[in-house]
Amino acid sequence: QMQLFESGGALVQAGGSLRLACEGSGDTDTFSRTIMGWFRQAPGKEREFVAAISWRADLTYYSDSVKGRFAISRDNSKNTMYLQMERLKPEDTARYSCVSDLTWGQGTQVTVSS
């Protein structure tokens, strides 16, 4: 069974940038064959979709709230998916989690100060 581990979350000022990573371990054959995505959840709010990427990385999808500011990518040779976040806003503050084939990571906290 595959496990996912997120990293890269931090406290950053509005307008700043961060790069999140999601690394798979265990059954990594699954990693390279499935669509993967990022979701986020802010305190008191429901979890929301952020971005997704096809297994060959030829298709990407973004929520309207991050389109043009965030970029999702993956390196199947490293069993790692990334989320490059630019021009961060306070409303981007949330715990960001990655998902693949119904397996979720524990998340990494992103806090954007105004």
N, C-alpha and C positions, 0 to 999 in steps of 0.2 A: 504494500500500500504506500502511496506517495504522501509525503508531508511537505507543507509549504511554510517558509519562514520569510517574513518581511523585515526589511531594514531601511534605514535612511530617514526616518521621521525625526523632526526636530522643531525647535522654536525658531521662527524666522519672521522678519519684519515684512509688512505689506510691500509688495513689489519685488520681493526676493524670489529665489528659486530653490528647488530641492529636487533630488533624484531618489525615488524609491526603488528598491529592488525586492523581488520575490524569488527566492531560490527553492527549487524542489529537491527533495532527497527521497531515498527509498526506491519505489518503482518509477524510476525516471523515464522509462519507455513511454509511460502515459503522458508525461510532460510534453513531449514533442509531437504528440498526436491529437492534442485537444485544444479547443479554443480556451483562452484564458482571459480573465478580467480583473478589474479593480473596482471595488465598492468602497464607500465610506459611510461612516455613521457619526453624526454629531450628537452631543448630549441632548436628550429629550426629543430627538428626531428619529425617523425611521431610516434604515439603511438605504442608500441610494446608489444607483449605478453610476460609475465614472467613465470607464473605458473598457474596451475588449479588443482582442486581437486574435486572428485566425491562427491555426497551427503552423501555416507556412509564412505567416506575417505579411500576407499580401492583402489582407483586409483588416481595417481598423474601424472602430466605432467609438463615438464619444457622446456624452451627455451635452446638451446645449450649454450648460453652465461652465463647462471646461473647454469646449471646442475652441481651438485657436490658441489656447494657453498651455494645454497639457499634450504630451506625446507619449504614446505607448509603444513599446518595442519588446522584442524578445531575442534571446540567443539560445537556441535549443542545444547547441554544443556545450553550453555552460548550465543548462537547466535553469535559466534565469530569465525573468521578465522584468521590465523596467517601466517606471512612470516618471517622465521628466516633466516637472511642474514649473512653469514660468509665470511671472506677474501675479504672484499669489495674493489672494485677498483674505481678509478676516473670515469671510464666509466659507473659505476652504478649510477652516479648522475642523478637524474630525479625526477619527481613527480610521486608517486606510487598511483594507484587507484585500488579499488576492484570493482568487478562486480558480480551481481547475477541476473539471469532472466531479463536481459536488464536494471536493475537498477544499476546506478553507484554512487559511493561515490565522494566526492569532492577532495580527494587525500591528501597525506601527502608528504612533501618534504624530500628527502634524498640527502645530499651533501657529497661527499667523497673527501677529500683533499689529495693531493699527498705529 
